Amino acid sequence: MVAEKLKAMGVVGAGGAGFPTYVKAQSQVEYVLANGAECEPLLHKDLEIMKRYPAEIVAGMKLMMEATGARHGKFGIKTKNKDAVAAIEPHAKKAGIELCLLGDFYPSGDEYELVYSATGRLIPAAGIPLNVGCVVNNVETLYNVQRAAEGEPVTRKFLTVCGAVRKPVSFWAPIGTPFRDLIAMAGGATPDQIAVFVSGLMMGTLSFDLDEVVTKTTCGLIVLPKDHMLVERRSRPIAVKHHIGKSACDQCSYCTEFCPRYLLGYDVQPHKVMRSLGFTLTGANNWNQWGELCCSCGLCTLYACPEDLFPKEACDQAKTDLRAASIKFVQERPVRVHPMKEYRRVPLGMLRQRLKVDHLEAPTPFIAAEPQPKRVRILRKQHAGKPASIVVEPGASVNRGDVIARMGEKDLGADVHASLKGRVSKVTEDFVEIEA
């Protein structure tokens, strides 16, 4: 059974969410959608994997269609990525899969956007693609589905290293590889003092620790000078971000008018959430509810706000507060696309300019060479759900592909495997360290 194989081989969403793929394979749907949109500025790992492995990706998509009983397959890919389109198209056509050509805007890779673009269907407020008969998988996930069907577990991650480096590239890296080894593969950083955005400038995380390691959801590293505007903004304490918003927001509502979820018809209104920063005990919960359906894409904070405030972070706080208070917002009005949606899309080129990274846009060609780390640190939780239970002891010898952490039969998650041959040098509550 495909689903059992996917769980045992450790396949999870490789686009960043890390949702266990076997759960999607167990569903019954009408559409399977491949997500090759890749809209994070500067990252090109999906583009490169589509150019390099089109047959494997389409084969994985076909397996998901068979497992879910889907009658239709649609492949979301940007029109501008002509090499990827040319690589995927003949395989997709042979498999009866239709291409869904997308514009170069942000966030075209959001699953709500992709489902609407590919099928014309609107996911219910707070729903998932399954609610409208769809399953969405990142293209690298589909590659891993095909490999898992042949008994190959997930031990490597395809990623891009770009930004302020000497040679932006894309390549495979063993899971657990330190960031410093990845940056070395790109010829090293050009500035002396750097910061690293992990998996994206918009929705990724900021790190200053080059000993952090690759996981199954790492899409790439974007290296920036430590004094870059984006690093400074992301580094501010959350209390400072809220204080600035409380004192300076003039309720222009640009954050709401550019919000992709608002334009799709969902009750996301960041400007109203910003009002709650000035409240104490009166009304805060009411205003905060307008942030619950936010997808945290970051457009409001990094593009729309003319005063460089932090509405996305206010929405993040609102969601946390609502969960803590056990309040669940229910959208009462029907989901209807805003009439101005098509005219408020944010082109990726304009977004790069706003982020002051347009000069760093560059091809990231695939190279066959892989990092050869002397030591890997493999986290037992690299997925949505429960952490896997570690099943190895210090001193044990392991081969690449051996299970080192296993999920319970009824637990949500995926098994974790050794990414290189060596000796288990350390086991903690959170990770297994292996020396080559």
LOVO-580635 format. One record per residue (C-alpha): residue in three letters; x, y, z. Coordinates in steps of 0.02 Angstrom, whole numbers, plus 50000, padded with zeros to 5 digits. Example, Ala and Ser with C-alpha at 12.3 -4.5 7.8 and 13.67 -1.06 7.14 Angstrom:
<recs>
ALA506154977550390 SER506844994750357 
</recs>
This chain:
<recs>
MET500005000050000 VAL500695017049948 ALA500225025950110 GLU501115013350221 LYS502675014450112 LEU502675033450123 LYS502585033150313 ALA503955020150328 MET505075029350204 GLY504875045850297 VAL504035055950160 VAL503345072750219 GLY502955089250133 ALA504615095550066 GLY503975113050027 GLY504075118650208 ALA502505112550298 GLY503125094850332 PHE501405086950334 PRO501555067850323 THR501185063050143 TYR500435046050186 VAL498905054850259 LYS498575063250093 ALA498825046650003 GLN497445038950111 SER496145051950057 GLN494955050549910 VAL494925065949799 GLU494515072149625 TYR496115081949593 VAL497955079549634 LEU498895095949612 ALA500775097549595 ASN501455113649670 GLY502935119849569 ALA502515138349588 GLU503965142649705 CYS503645160849744 GLU504895164849883 PRO506105178249816 LEU507835171849763 LEU507455153249794 HIS507475141849641 LYS507585124149710 ASP505905118749639 LEU506375125749469 GLU508005116049469 ILE507255099549527 MET505895100749393 LYS507205103449259 ARG508285089149323 TYR507015075849374 PRO505395078349275 ALA505045059749246 GLU505215055449431 ILE504115069949486 VAL502725065549364 ALA502865047049412 GLY502645051949595 MET501135062349548 LYS500385047749454 LEU500625036749608 MET499695049449715 MET498295050149587 GLU498125031249591 ALA498175030649781 THR496835044149801 GLY495745038849655 ALA495945056049577 ARG495215057849403 HIS496205073649365 GLY497985079349389 LYS498535097449368 PHE500325103549375 GLY500545121349439 ILE502085129449361 LYS502535147249315 THR502465152149131 LYS504125161349148 ASN505045145149194 LYS505145139349014 ASP506505126349041 ALA505485118049178 VAL503905118649074 ALA504825110648928 ALA505505097049043 ILE503865092949130 GLU502645094748985 PRO503015078848885 HIS502965067749040 ALA501375076149104 LYS500525074548935 LYS500945055948926 ALA500215053549102 GLY498625063249062 ILE499105077549177 GLU498675095449128 LEU499845110049155 CYS499165125049251 LEU500245139749199 LEU500415153149332 GLY500965171249335 ASP502545177349421 PHE501725184549576 TYR501825181849764 PRO501145170749841 SER500655160049691 GLY501255144549785 ASP499995146649927 GLU498875131249918 TYR497285141749929 GLU497895151649777 LEU498425136049682 VAL496795126849711 TYR495835142049648 SER496975144449497 ALA496925126049448 THR495115121549484 GLY494145137649513 ARG493645130749683 LEU493755140649845 ILE494285131250001 PRO493075134550146 ALA493665147150276 ALA494925138350391 GLY494785122950280 ILE496025112350184 PRO496115107249999 LEU495305090550043 ASN493685100050079 VAL493525103949893 GLY494145087049829 CYS495985091649808 VAL497675085649870 VAL499175097249846 ASN500985091249848 ASN502615100649821 VAL503615094349672 GLU505045088049780 THR503805078549886 LEU503185069949727 TYR504975065449684 ASN505135057549857 VAL503485048149830 GLN504215039949676 ARG505835035649766 ALA504885028749917 ALA503895017249803 GLU505565009749753 GLY506065007549936 GLU507175022949951 PRO506925032650114 VAL507105051550130 THR508925054350180 ARG509355069450070 LYS508605086650042 PHE508615096549880 LEU508955114849915 THR509635131349853 VAL510995142049930 CYS510925159849865 GLY511005178349908 ALA512665185649962 VAL513715170549912 ARG515055168649779 LYS514195155049678 PRO512295152849702 VAL511885134449674 SER510615120549702 PHE511105102949757 TRP510675087849865 ALA511275087850046 PRO511185074250178 ILE509875078150310 GLY510755084450465 THR512125093750370 PRO512685109950457 PHE512295126350370 ARG514145130950361 ASP514445115950247 LEU513035121650132 ILE513715139250119 ALA515435132150077 MET514625123049930 ALA514135140149863 GLY515915146549873 GLY515675154950041 ALA514825171250090 THR515405187850018 PRO515115198750174 ASP516125195750333 GLN514615196850448 ILE513095187150387 ALA511345181550433 VAL510405167150354 PHE508575166450307 VAL508075148150309 SER506795142950176 GLY506305160550127 LEU506375179250158 MET504485180450177 MET503945164850271 GLY505605157450325 THR506565159450487 LEU508095170050527 SER509655161550595 PHE511385167250647 ASP511935149650694 LEU512925140750558 ASP512885124750660 GLU511015123350628 VAL510615108650516 VAL509615103550363 THR507925095350394 LYS506645087450277 THR505785104450260 THR507305115550225 CYS507025123750055 GLY508655133350052 LEU509755146450132 ILE509725164850084 VAL511305173250147 LEU511225192050181 PRO512405204650259 LYS512065205850446 ASP511645224350429 HIS510335221650291 MET508655229950319 LEU507735213150322 VAL508885206350457 GLU508655221750565 ARG506755221250547 ARG506605202750584 SER507775204150734 ARG506725216850829 PRO505885210050986 ILE504035206550964 ALA503605219051102 VAL504495232751005 LYS503555228150845 HIS501895229150936 HIS502365245551021 ILE502795253650854 GLY501155247750780 LYS500165254150928 SER500915271550912 ALA501075273550724 CYS499685264050632 ASP498525276650547 GLN497275263450487 CYS497615266250302 SER497075247950274 TYR498385244650138 CYS498875228950233 THR497115222250211 GLU496885228250032 PHE498445218649976 CYS498125203150081 PRO498005187749966 ARG496775178950080 TYR495665194450093 LEU495665195849903 LEU495145177549890 GLY493635181350000 TYR494185177050176 ASP493895188250328 VAL495715192850356 GLN495875211250400 PRO497595215250472 HIS497205233750494 LYS495835229050619 VAL497035217450709 MET498245232150722 ARG496885241650817 SER496915228450952 LEU498705233350995 GLY497975248951076 PHE496655239651176 THR496815232451350 LEU495325222551411 THR493975229651297 GLY493715223251121 ALA495395214951093 ASN494665197651063 ASN493415204550937 TRP494725213150832 ASN495965199050848 GLN494755187250763 TRP495125195950598 GLY496865188250602 GLU496405169950626 LEU496305165750440 CYS497975174450401 CYS499205163150307 SER500745172750372 CYS501365176450195 GLY502135192750257 LEU501535204050115 CYS500695216050236 THR502285218650339 LEU503595218250202 TYR502685225750053 ALA501005234050085 CYS501255244650241 PRO501855262250194 GLU502515265050371 ASP503525248850384 LEU502475242250528 PHE502175223950575 PRO500365218650541 LYS500875200650501 GLU501665198950673 ALA500095206350751 CYS499065193050662 ASP500265179450723 GLN500015185750901 ALA498125186350874 LYS498105167950823 THR499115163350977 ASP497955173351091 LEU496395165651014 ARG497045147951039 ALA497515151951219 ALA495745158451250 SER494955143551160 ILE494085155551041 LYS493805149650862 PHE493275162250732 VAL491935156250611 GLN491725166050450 GLU489865168350425 ARG489825176350253 PRO490155165850097 VAL491905165450025 ARG491845176549870 VAL493325182649768 HIS493615201449781 PRO493275210349614 MET494995218549621 LYS495975202649656 GLU496775201049484 TYR497345219349489 ARG498185218749660 ARG499375204449629 VAL501155208149682 PRO502445204249546 LEU503965195349614 GLY505125208249534 MET504265222449628 LEU504335212549789 ARG506215209649770 GLN506455228349745 ARG505435232349900 LEU506485219849999 LYS508095227549930 VAL508715210849863 ASP508425212949676 HIS510305214349647 LEU510495196949721 GLU509305188449600 ALA510325175549503 PRO510195158149427 THR510575144049550 PRO511105129749434 PHE511075111749494 ILE512755103849535 ALA512985085149560 ALA514245087249701 GLU513555084949877 PRO514215090750046 GLN515215077250136 PRO514925081650319 LYS515995073250450 ARG514515073650568 VAL512635075450548 ARG511335079950678 ILE509645072550634 LEU508125079350724 ARG506785066850776 LYS505405079350735 GLN505495085950557 HIS503645084850519 ALA501905089650577 GLY501285078150715 LYS502215069250855 PRO504105067150864 ALA504735050150811 SER505415038850950 ILE507305036350940 VAL507765018050919 VAL509675018650918 GLU510965019951057 PRO512645028951064 GLY514015018450987 ALA512865009450866 SER513425007450685 VAL512185013250553 ASN512075013150364 ARG511265026650260 GLY509395023250257 ASP509315013950424 VAL507865019050536 ILE508485029050684 ALA506805035650747 ARG505125027250722 MET503315032850732 GLY501975023850831 GLU500745014250724 LYS499315026450755 ASP500345042350778 LEU500415056350649 GLY502175058150583 ALA503505049050482 ASP505015038150518 VAL506735046150520 HIS508255038150438 ALA510135039450447 SER510805050750309 LEU512555043450305 LYS513535028050355 GLY514405029550522 ARG514325028150710 VAL513005035650825 SER514035047550931 LYS512655056051030 VAL510815053851070 THR509775067251156 GLU507945070251182 ASP507885079951017 PHE509155072450897 VAL510345058750846 GLU512125063450800 ILE513075052150680 GLU514935053050639 ALA515445047450467 
</recs>
